[in-house]
Amino acid sequence: MTTGQIAREIHLAFWKVHILHHAEERPIYGQWLLEELRRHGFHVSPGTLYPLLARMSADGWLRAASRSKAPASPKARREFVLTARGARALTELRQQVDELHREVVREAKTKR
């Protein structure tokens, strides 16, 4: 694996946590997420984000929010909401991210 491939795998994990975090706050959708991730310096393509959202839905972390009974067009905005399984995953991930930050960032600063 190249350095770029390793970074991509790590970024995918970061993006998943970020997506779960925002889905906890409100329904989310792809275009907004693309802009939000760019705001944080991540240049994610739709070809990366939309399959990621589909995998997170397949894993039971997100579900498509039903907006109406009428069938949506393929181009219609699809909103996602956090599921109970996603909320449990987010709680566990927050603890792990906090522990990792404490060790990798805070302790590293004290050693310098």
DAGIKA-V910103 format. One line per field, one symbol per residue. ss: DSSP state (A for helix, B for strand, O for the rest). A space follows every 10 residues. Layout:
# DAGIKA-V910103
ss=???
This chain:
# DAGIKA-V910103
ss=OOAAAAAAAA AAAAAAAAAA AAAAAOOBBA AAAAAAAAAO OOOOOAAAAA AAAAAAAAOO OBBBOOOOOO OOOOOOOOBB BBOAAAAAAA AAAAAAAAAA AAAAAAAAAA AO
